[in-house]
Amino acid sequence: MTRVVPELVGGSADLTPSNNTKAKDQRDVRRGDFSGRYIRYGVREHGMAAAMNGIAVHGGLIPYGGTFLTFSDYARPSIRLSAFIGVGVIYVMTHDSIGLGEDGPTHQPVEHLAAVRAIPGLYVYRPADPVETAECWALAVQIREAPSLLALTRQSLPLLRREGGSENCSARGAYVIAEAAGARQVTLLATGSEVSVAMAAREALAKDKIQAAVVSMPCWEIFAKAPREYRDAVLGSAPRVGVEAAIGFGWDRWLGSRGAFIGMEGFGASAPGEALFPYFGITPEKVAEAARSLL
């Protein structure tokens, strides 16, 4: 990306190896040498976000900076300012769920997706796989009149999209990533790493002759602005199950009157990421069970 878009100036709040925000062709900005395109901000999320606002307002450069999603709390005043003044700052916030595991509940965001989605004018992207991640990055770079926040996982995710084509599906905000084999009986809505969970639940339901569609929702803000006809077509009229490893605040608008939510009701715990999802019931089996209960 940095080779194609030389205006990109990156950085991280002392989490460069964890955020993976430094490209191979980027050199550090140093005292007396400002020719580099990577800034070591140190442990100061608010200061990093404030500096990026200044860079964006100055013009000519596209600043992006990384930290963990749970630390968005520290950057929130400047993130809010980005949205308030309408500048194209890109926030790269990794370790986006309880899936980060052993780092413990202090580092596991639970209410943070709801909190950043509550900021007017901020585009929050939570991609489901490498293809969606590339699509969301493209959108963040293209949108210059508003800030973007990419919520990215720590854990590896399977490749869900293998088809070719030049269309950016994430540009619709939400789309049907897997349609029901027959008449749709239930719709599974998910974001990020939980799209994989919904896809597995769809397969489990198919074994019971229950036809489920899976909708990936990488950006609520874009989807909310889509034409009503498109939103209705994607969501369908069947009962809906939402899946996200976070609190369910905000999901009601998508689930409707006949819906269920599989996610978090409290904070996380210290354990391997692969153990936490089953412990908190964010599994294909639980999603399928919730879907059956709505029929």
Buried (B, 14 or more C-beta within 10 A) or exposed (E): EBEEEEEBBBBBBBBBEBBEBBEEEBEBBEEEEEEBBBBBBEEBBBBBBBBBBEBBEEEEEBBBBBBBBBBBBBBBEBBBBBBBBEBBBBBBBBBBBBBBBEBEBEBBBBBBBBBBBEBEBBBBBBBBBBBBBBBBBBBBBEBEEBBBBBBBBBBEBEEBBEEEEEEBBBBBBBBBBBBBEEEBBBBBBBBBBBBBBBBBBBEBBBEEEBBBBBBBBBBBBBBEEBEEEBBEEBBBEBBBBBBBBBBBBBBEEBBBEEBBBBBBEEBBBEBEBEEBBEEBBBBBEBBBBBBBEBE
